[in-house]
Amino acid sequence: MIKFGIGQPVPRTEDPRFLTGSGRFVDDIALPRQVHGYVLRSPHAHARVRRIDAAAARAAPGVLCVLTGADAAQDKLGGIPVVVTPVAWGGPPGHQPLHPVLARERVRHVGDPVAFIVAETPQAARDAAELVEIDYEVLPAVVDTAAAAEPGAPLVWEEAPRNVAYALERGNKAATDAAFAGAAHVTRLRLVNNRLSANALEPRAALGAHDGWSGRFTLHTSSQGPHKLRPVLARAVFRKPDRDFRILCPDVGGGFGMKACVYPEDVLVLWAARRLGRPVKWVAERSESLMSDSHGRDAVSEAALALDKDGRFLALRVATDHALGAYLSFSSAVPAGLGSLAYVNVYDIPAVHVTVRGVFTHTTWTGPYRGAGKPEAVYVIERLIDRAAREMAIDPAELRRRNFLPPERMPAKTPLNLVYDSGRFAAAMEKALDIADWQGFAARRAEAAEAGKRRGIGLAYFIEIAAPFNDRMEIRFDEAGTVTVLAGTHSHGQGHETVYAQMVSEWLGVPFDGVRVLQGDTDLVSFGRGTYGSRSMAIGGSALKNAADVIIDKARVMAAHLLEAAPVDLAFADGAFTVAGTDRAIALVDIAKRAHAPVGWPGALGIGLEAAGAFAPSAPNFPNGCHVCELEVDVETGAVTILRYTAVDDSGVIINPLLFEGQIHGGIAQGIGQALLEKVAYDAASGQLLSATFSDYAMPRADDLPSFHLDELGTPCKSNPLGVKGAGESGTVGAPPAVINAIIDALAPLGVVDVAMPATPLAVWQAIRKATPP
């Protein structure tokens, strides 16, 4: 029997099918009589649509229909609503415009869908799009986050004065003002979190079908959570019962929060399929993805940190504007809402005041992107601490050491009303400093200087807010005694097929290779919230544990009947029930087989063996850790080379160390990408997208990154029965400030005090040239 339990570094069982090209993604699915859709998008950031003439396109060879906003109004389609609003964090609802399926009277960003052309082939649809004539009246646009709320800026929505959708306030303003007034030292920074594109390996895709007899819609889509799509499509857009919609999310090649939205294309393929009576497929091209996928980050912060003469933190003040884009994504308020809670990070700061605004811009909508608000907030506080350390001539590690919340204070309530249940922050930092050889850095810096390079070292500590909401999991035995897990979560690269099998094998004593995991089908899985926010192990895993416990309780009664003993006299271990004080035993697998046998057979029970488990956490969990980056800067070119990267993460109990490290690796790579390379850029005057291809939007490659030195400090979480904390987002939170702090450390002797993200060679070179030597 193959049995790999919790804590074992089991390779992903999913990998063979992906490596051999045997995965089943949306674009691999072809339905009978399938046709293809193409989205015609606005070339303008802001314009009035005076006229659309699609007659020539409708008459083109192979074209089946051309749909416009007028058709959507005629068919009484609703718009796509925002679901997670500032109300979830105690804020006002703000202005919540619906996202139209197709723009009708006005377009509000480059890439706004204007028409949907359906034809027998993708090329025929694309060619016909060239024949659609649209008369635009170009209007002024604003794409810069800092400028959006300025007086006189062009309005995205007339109902949102100064483009402010909503505002949130946290903390105690009076106490913060008083602490600043009496501070011995104040450090101030203006910081920008650059706008990012998720760029999942699999572009977004949707395949819609409609059964004219039953009236049911079926949507195959590359989403992180099928159950999230169904009520929006059913109730808000098509105004039909939920039961009329089946959502299928097969293999999904990455999501990072971007695929947790409901997109116009999901509606378009279903709508066109209903009109034509044929399945309709749409697959994004990469440039299309860059302009229409939900973007991440894009926040501008004015921040200040007050300290006493000994370097103790007294108060923190932050004002941040988060760009929302032209429309609101499914979870539009998550980055601002969660971010507003995270600025304190892991420090003892007595007084805090945070103000946050969501502002509309004539750009693609933004939403959660791996970390969802915590990278933005942690970047602010970690950059402030390093600047304060330099201004006060205190070692940056020592300054953090003086201000960590100590473990004896746990559970600790922050001034922003989070309660940390556990955390050994100083211990994690000391471990990271030891692995990174922080004390030996001075010698390495001197050696680099002899070779004409500037070497720097940067430190960042982070905390995450993970595992929101509840979820449900099912376990079903079949007649052969093998197990199926029906998962309410959704794996799109995380390896759930492997770890859930490890869990079930550990808890029920069944063979690891006798467990399969099914997900992503709203007809098959009765309930699920999908995967985002580092929630699957803590929430899905705990729900799975509860389902396993119910299985054991049910099987105990069956075992008692078969062994002719009282249930209380049975012990369960290693997959079998044993009567206390005897050698009489029966395996759980054998009970499952008998549970399926028809009543009347010897020992038959005839009722099956299955169970559902749910779990709702009492509070979030708080993964945290320390990252140390060591790098060199070529002062002649501005090129940055990362030489060493150390991360010590506290994610509680680790279910699979191999997959855990893979999640940390991926997060660090994306965080380094934000720090050094990535930026969605718009032309300030025209609103045109300047980073519409991978020639213009740079991402890290393997040769841009060193081997990472990873370690763990496993402090069990107290808010779930498994003791696990999230891990998937940690790298994106810790990496940006660690990298930028290292660059500034390298260049501080030249007078460089700030480098904005992304720290491209040009940006670094310019910072060096503009610096005033000390």
N, C-alpha and C positions, 0 to 999 in steps of 0.2 A: 504493500500500500504506500502510495506517495502521500506524504503528509508534511506540509510546511506551515508552521504556525506563526503566531504573532512574534515579531522581532527578528524574523529571518530575512536575509537579503535575497528574496526570490526574484529572479528575472521576470519581466512582464510576459505573461502568457499571450498578450495581444500582439507582441512584436512580430512573430513569424508571418502573420497574414499581412501586416503592413510592409515588412521588408521584402516580401515576395509579390507585392502588388495585388494581394487578394482581398484587401479591404473593400468595404462597400460604402462609398460616399454617395452623396446625392447625384453627382454627375455620372456615377456608374450605373444609375438606375434608368432604364428605358421602358416606358409603358407602351402598350399597343396604341398606334395612331397618334403618337406623341408629336407635338409641334413645338416651336421655339419662339421665345419672346426677346425683345430688345427694348431697353429703356432709352428714350430720347431725353437728354438732360439739358438744363439751361446753361448757356455759355456765359451768363451774366450773374454777378453777385446780387444784384437788385434791379428788378425791371418790372414794368407793367406789361402784361400780355394783352396786346390789342386785338390780335386775330390769329387763329390757327387754321390753316388750310391743309387738310390731309387727303384731299381727293386724289392727287397723283399717287400718293403712297398706297392708298387703298386699291388702286387699279394696277399696282406693280405685280409682276409675276410672282406667284407663290404666296402672296399676302392674303391672310384670312381676316384680319381686322386691325384697325388702328383705333386705340382708345385714348380719350382725352378727359380733362377735368369736367367738361360738359357732359360726357357720357356717364361719368361717376355720379354727377348730380342727378341725371335722369334716372339712373338705376338706384338712387337713394342710398349710396354707400356712405357710411359714416367715416369720420377721420380717426386717426390713431391717437389715443389719449396717453398722457403721462400717467403712470400708476403710482410710483413712489415719489411723493412730493415733500416739501419742507415740513408739512404737518407731522410727518413721522418723527421729526426732531423738535417738535414743539414750536415750529415757526408758522408763519402765515402761508396760506395756499398760494398766494401770488397769482400772476397771470399765467394761465395754462391753455395756450392755444392748441387746437387739434392739429396733428400733422396730416395734411391732405394726402390722399393716395396719389393724386396727380395735381400739380399746381394748376389753378384755373385763371385767376385774375392777376396774380402777382407771383413772381419767383423771388426767393429770398437768399439763395446761395448758389454758387457755381456747382452744378450737379443736381440741382433740384429737378425731380422727375416731372416732365411735361406731357409726354405721350408714351404709350406702350404699343409697340408694333409686334404682331404675331404672324409668323409665316411658317411655311413647311420646313425651312432650314434656317439656321442661325444667320448665314450669309444673306439670304433673301430678306430677312427682317432688318439686318444692318443696312443693306443697300436701300431699302424702302425708306428708312429713317432719313436718308439724305434728301428725300423728295418732300418731306413735310415742311411747309412754309410757315414761319412764325414771325409776326411783326411785334418786336419788343420796343418799348420806350424805356431806355436805360435811365436808372435813378441813382442818386448818390448812395454809397454803401460805407459801412464801417466794419472793419475786420479785426482791429486791434483791441484787445481786451481792456487795456488801460484807458483807451479813448472812448469806449462805448458809452460810458455814463457821463461823459463830459457834456456841458451845456452846448446845444446846437448840433450834436452828433446826429446823423441820419437815424431815424427810428426803424427798427425791424417790425415792431407792432405798435400801432398808435395807442393801444390800450396799456402799454407799459412805458410810462414817462421815463425819459433818460435811459431807456433800455433796461431798467432794473426790473427783473421778474419777481424777485423776493429779497428779503434781508433777514439775517439771523443774528442774534446777539447772545453771547455766552459769558459767564463769569460775573465779576463784581467790579464795575467801573470805578466806583468811589474808592474802594480799597486799593485798586491798582494805581489810580492817580496819586493817592497818598504815598504809596511805596515808591513810586518814581520820584516824587518830590523830595524824599529823604534819602535817595540812593547816593552812594559814593561814586558809582560809575554807571553809565548808561551806554549800551551798544545799540546802534541802529543799522538796519539794512533794508534795502528794497530788493526783492527777489522775484524772479520769474520762473515758473515751472512751464517749460516749453510744451506746446501741443504735440501730441504723438498719434501715430496710427498703429493699430495692433498688428496688422499684416500677418494674420494667421496663414499657415502653410496652405490650407484649403480655402480658397475664396468663398464668399457667401454664394449659396445656390438654393433654388427653390423649384419644386416640381408639384404642380397642383392638378388635381383631378376632381371631377364632379359627377356623381351618379344621378342622372336625371330621374330615374325611377324612385329612388329612396330620398333624393334631395341631399344626400350626405356629401360633404367635402372631404378630401384627403390631401394633406399637405406633407410632402417630404421636404425637409429643410435642414440646413446646417445650423442648428441652434443648441445652446447650452441647457435649455429647459423647455421641453415641449408643452408641459402643462401651463406654463406662463403665457404661451401664445394663444391657447384655445379660447379662454374667456374674452380676450381682447378682440380676436377675429370674430367670434360668434356674436357677442353682445354689442360691442361698440361699432364694428364695421358692417357686418352683414345683418345684424339684428335677427339672429336665429338662435335656437337653443344650443347649448354647449354640445349636446349629444350628436348634433349634426356635423361635428368636426372631429376628424381623426388626424392627429399630428404625429408624424413619424420622423425621428431624428436618428439616422443610422450612424455609422462611423462619422465622427466630426473631427476634422483636422485642425484643432486649436480653436480657442475662443477668446480668452483673456478678458472677458467682460463684454467685448464688442458683440459677441453672438448671443447676448442675453436680451436683445431688443426685439421688438416687433417692427419689421421694416415694410415700406410700401411694396416691395417686390413680393413679399409673402402674400399680400392681398391681391396684387395684380395677376399672379398666375392662377389663383383660385377664381377670381372674377372672370378672367378670359376663358378659363376652362368651362365655367358655367355657361357663358355665352356661346361657345363653339361646340360644346359637347365632346371635346377632345382634351387629353392632358396637355398641359403647357409647362415647358421647362425654361428657366432662366438661370444662367451661370455668369457671375461677374467676371469681367476682365480685370487685370490687376490695376490699371489706371482708374477704372470705374470704382474699384474698391477704395482706392486712396481718396477719392472725392466723395464717396457715399457711405462708407462704413462709419459708424460712430467713432469719433475721435476721443482721445483721453487727455488728462491734465489741463493745460492752458489756464493758469492761475497767476495772478499778480498780487504780491503781498508787501505791505509796509509793516515792518516788525521792529520791536525794541525789547531789550532785556535789561532789567535793572539789577544791580549787584551791590553788596556791601563791600567794605574795604578788604575783606578777607576772601572775596570771591564767592560768597553765598548768594544764591538767587533770591531776589526779593519779589520781583513781579515780571510779568510778561504781557506785552500788548501787541496784538496782531489785527490788521485789517486786510482782508483778502477779497478780491473779485475773481469769481470763477466764470469763465466763458461758457455759455450754454449752447451757443450756436443759434441758428435761426429757428429751430424747433426744439421740442423737449423729448429726450429719449425716454424709454420705458422707466428707467431708474435715474432720471436726470438729476435729482437732488442728492443722490448718494455721495458723490465726492465732496460736495460742500457740507452736507450734513454730518457725515462721519469725520471729515477733516476738521470740522469745528470742535470736535471732541478730543482730537489727538495732539494738539500743539504742546501740551504739557510733557508728552513723551514719558520718560521714566524718572522724572526729576521732582524734587520737593520744592515747588514754587508756591509760596503762600497766596499770592494774589495774581489773578489772570483775568484779562478782558479780551474777548475775541469778537470781532464783527465780520460777518461774511455776507457777500451779495452774489446773487446769480444774475449775470447780465447777458442779454441777447446780443448777438453779432451776426453779420451777414456771412456766416460760415456754416459748414456742416455741423450738425448737432454733436454734442459731446455727451459722454456718459461714463460709467465705471470702466476703468482700465486697470488691470492687475495692481491691486492695492487700494484703488478707489478712495482717494482723499487722504489716506495716511501717508503716502510718499510726499505729497505736497506739504503736509503739515510737518512731518519729521524733517524734511529738507530745511524748512524755515528755522526750527529750533536748533538743529545741529550746525547750521551755518552761523547762527548767532553765537553759539557757544564757542566755536573756534575763533570767531572774530574777537569776542570778549577775552578769550585766553591770550590772544596775541596782543591786544591793547593793554592788558593788565600784566603781561609778562609772566603768565602762569602756564605750566605745561597743560595742553588740552585734555590729556587723560586725568591729570590731577584735578582740574576744574570739574570734570564730570564726577570724579570720585567724591568730591566734597558735597555733591548735590544729589546723588542718587537717593531714591526712596529705599530705605533699608528693608531687608526681609522681615525683621521683627515688627515692622509696621503693617504687614499684610494681615488681613485685607485692608488695603489703603484706598481711601476715596480721594479723587483728585478734585481741584477747584472747578473742573468742568463736569463733575458728577459721574465719572466712571469709577468703578470699584475694581481694582486689581486684586484678584484672589491669590496670586502667587507671583514670585519673581525674585531671582537672585542676580540683580543687575551688575553689581560690582564683581561678583565671581565670574560672570560671563566675560566681562571686559578684561579682567586679569588673565583669564585663560587665552583670550584672543591676543593680548599684548605679548604673552609668553610665546605663543606659536609664531607670531609675526616678528619676534625678536625686536621689539620696540626699543629696548635699551641699546642694542647694537647698531641702530640706524645711523647714528652720527658718523661711525667709521665708514659705512657704505656711502653716505652722502659725500664724505671727503674723497673717497675713491672715485666716485662719479665726476666730481668737480675736476679732478686731474685729467679726466678724459673729455672735458669740455661740456659735460651734461649737468643739468640741474635736477637733482633728485629730491622728491618730496614724499612725505608719509601723511596719510589722512585717516582719521578715526571718525566713526559715527556709531551711535547707539540708536536702536529703534524699538518701538513696540507697535504691534498690530492689534486691530480690533476684529476678531474673526468669529465665524460660525453663527450667522444670523438665522432666525426663524426655526420652525420645526420641520420634521419630515417623517416619512413612513417607508418601511421596508417589509417585504414579505419573504418567507421561506416556504418552499413547497417540496416535499418528497414525492417521487413518482414510484411506480410499482416495482422498479428495479432497485430502489433504495438510493438513487442518486438525487442530487439537490439542485433546485433552481432558485436563485435569488432574483426577485423582482424589485428593482432599485428605483426609488423616488429621486435619487440624485442622478447626475448624468456625467459620464466620463467622456472627455474629449481630449485625451492625452495623459490623464493622471494615473491610469493603471488600475481602475476600480475592479476590473475583472480578476486581477491578481490578488489585491489586498482583501477584497470581500471573501474570496475563496480561502485565503489564509485565516481570516477571522472565523468563518463557519467551520473550517477544519479544526481549528483550535478549540472552539467552544462545544462542538457536537461530536468531535472525534470521527468525522467522516473523511474519506480520502480527498486530498486537495484537488486531484484531477477529476473527482466526481461532483464538482460544484461548477455550475455555469451561472452567468449573470446576464439577465435581460434588462433592457432599459429603453427609454426613448420612444415609447409607443403609448399614446393615451388610451387606446382601447385595451391594451394588455396590462399596463400599470395603472392602477385605479387612482393614485394620487402621487404627486411629486413636485418638489420645488426646484429641481435642477441643481446645478453646481456653479457656484460663484462664492466669493467672500471666504475662501478657505474653509468651507463648511462640511465637506463630505465625510471626512473621517470622524469629526467630533459629533455631527448631527446624524448623518447617515449611518455611521458606524455604531453609534449608541442606539439608534432605532433598530439596527440589525441585531445588536446584543439583546435587546428586549424581545425581539422576535425569537431568537434562539432560546431565551429563558422560557418563553411560552411553549415552544416545541418540547423542551425538557419536561415541563410540568404536564403537558398532555401525554407525552410518552411514558411518564412515570405511572400514571393511572393504568395505561395499557400494559406496561411491564408488570405491575402488581397483579393484574388479572391473569397474565400468562404464567407468572411465576408462583401464583397462589400465595401472595404475601401482601402485607399491608403497605400502602405507598410510603408511609413514614419509615418503614424498615429498609427502604431501597437507597443505595448510594449510587451516584452517577459520576463516573470518571473514565477518561480514555474511550469515550464512545459507547459505554456499556453500563447497564444497571446491574448491581449486585445486591443480593439479599444479605443483610448484615449477619456476620458470623457463619456464613455458609460459602460454598463454592458455586452456588446457583447464580447464573448470570444470563443476560441476553443483550445482544448488541442493539443499539439504536437503529441501525440499518435494517436488522431483521424485524424489529417492531414495525418499521415503516412498510416493509414488504407485506407483513400480515395485516397492517391497517388497510391495505388496498384489496386484500383478498375478499371474495364474496362471502357474505355471512352464510354459515352452513358448512364451510370448509373447516377442517380441524384447526383450531387456534386462530380462526379468522376474526377480524374486527369490523372490517367493511366500512370504515368512516374516513379513511385517508389520514394524512398527517401534514398539516400546514399551519402556519401562524403568521400574523402580522404584528409588527412592533412599531411604535411611534416614539419620538423623543422631542421634547421642547426644552431648551436650556433655560436655566434660571437667569443666566447672564452670558455675555460674550466670553470668549477666552482670549488670552493675550500672549500670543507668540512674541518673542523678543530676542534680541541678540546684538552682538557687536561685530562690526565689519572694519577691517583695517586694509587700506590700499597703499601700496608703495609703487611709485612710478618715476619715470624720467621725462623731462621736457627738453627738446632740442630748441634752443633759443633762436636759432637762425631760421627755422621753418615753422615753429609752433607745434610740431608733431609731439603727441603724447604716447608714451609706451608704458603700459602697465606691466610691472615686473613680478610683483607678488600680490596675492589677494587672499586674505584670511577672513573666515566667517565662523563665528561660534554662535549657534542658534539654540534657543530654548523653546522647543516645540513639544514639551511634555513627553509622553510615552510615544516611541516611534514604532509604528506598525511594521514598516518595511524600510530598513535603512537604505537600501539601494534606490528605491523610488523616492525616498525623502531627499537624498542627495541630488537626484535628478531634478526635483522641483527647485531646490536651492540653486543649483547650477543655472537653470533656465531663468529664474528670477534675477540673479546677479547679472546675467548677460543682458537682459532687457533693461535693468537699471543702469548698467554701463552704457548701453545704447543711448539712453536719455541723456546721460552726463556728457558724452563725447560726440555723438553723431546725429541723433534723430531729431527732426523738427518738421512738422507740417507748416509750410510757409505760404502766406498769401501776400499778394502785392497790395500795399496799403492804399494805393490810389484807385485801382480797378477792382480789387477783390478777387483777382484771378489766382487760381491755385498754382503755385510755383514748384511744388514738389509732387507732381502727378505721376512720376515714374520712379523706378528704383535707381535710375541714373541721378535723380535729384533728391530722393529720400534714402539716406544711407543707414544701414543697419550693421551691427557688428558681425564680423566673420570669425571663423575659428582662429585665424592667425592674428586677430586683434586682442585675443584674450590669453592670459597665462593659465596654467593649471591652478585650480583653486584649492586652498588648504581649508578643509571643512572639519568642524567638530561640533559636538552637541553638549548641552548642559540640561539634562532632562529633569525639569521640575514638574511633576504631575499637576495637571489642571484639576481644579476642584468643582468645575461647573458641569462636568459630564462623567459618567461612570467609567469611561476608559482612561481618563487622565490625559487625553491627547489634546494638543493645540494645533492650530492651523500651521501650514508650511508653504503653501503655494505662492503666496504673495510676498513673503519675507524679503527675498532678494531684491525686489524692485524698490522696497522701502529703504533698505540700508545702503544700497550701492551709490545712488547719486550724490548724497552729501559726503560719503567717504572719498569718492573720486575727486570731487571739486575741492574738498579740503586739502587733499594731497597736492593738487595742482597749485593751489595758493601757497601751500607750504614750500613747494619747490621754487616759486617765483617771488616770494616775499622779500628775499634779499635784494631783488631788483626794484622793489617798490610796488609790486602788484598786490592790490588788496581785494580784488574781486574779478572773477571770470564767470560770465553767464553761461548757462547751458543752452545748446550743446557747445562744449569747449572744443570746437573744431580747430584744426591747425591755424586757419585764418583768424578765428576769434582769439586764440591764445597769442598769436604773433602780434595782433593789434593791441592786446592788453599789455604786452611787454613794451611796445613802442610808445604807448600813451603813459606808461608808469613814470612816476617821479622817484628816482632812487632815494632811499632814506639817508 
